[in-house]
Amino acid sequence: MLNIEHCDSVTIQLPGAGGATILSQAIAAGLREHERSDFTKLRVDDPVQTSATPPALGEIWPGEGGRYAGTMPAIAGRASYHLIVAEETQERIKWGPYDHNVASAVDHHDGQANTRALVTDGKDHPAAMWAHGVRVDELQDFYLPAHNELMLMWICAPQIFSKESWYWSSTQYSPYYAWVQHFGGGDSGIGSKGNELRAVAVRRLGL
């Protein structure tokens, strides 16, 4: 069993032998990918700060744009923050152009930086552009979550999502594929950028 402290001490059983290391290995892999990328050249926004106590996982956070989906831990000098998922969902949307590389959209942890890179790339990236355009409670800082942010939401608040669907992350795998997350079995994988999958928009609140 694995105790996820940043999910309000939710205890879960991760699938498969050695499942307790899946999340930490994925995050470590993401950080290695980050170190190889040009991500550090991007400006990263500080999350809006809050001293408010969050609601129960999966519940609406009044005035904050959606449902509370867990807290990303502080990793490699990055601040910890709460994740809020907007109620609006795109059920069928493409990630972006196939055979096109966006070198600054490969971070496994920071969907905000990935989304900014995709929106400003000059090509059409429907999922990121849609998430960037979501407006709730007069808030305008939504983005397409990164791979690890989706994994955290599967662990902490899977009830928010369709258990039969794959969801796009903003994390590019290659010029042809991007990382995706399934909220039934919790599988992570890669999907062709031209496929139509679900997408959600999130925002963050600093602790």
Secondary structure, DSSP 4 states (H G I P E B T S, - for coil): -EEEGGGTTEEE--SSTTGGGHHHHHHHHHHHHHHHSSGGGS--PPPEE--SPP-STTSEETTTTEEEEEEEPPBTTBPPEEEEEEEEEEEEEE-S-TT---TT---SS-HHHHHHHHHTSSS--HHHHHHHT--BTTB---BPPPHHHHHHHHHH-GGGS-TT-EEEEEEE-SSSEEEEEESSS--EEEEETTSEEEEEEEEEEE-
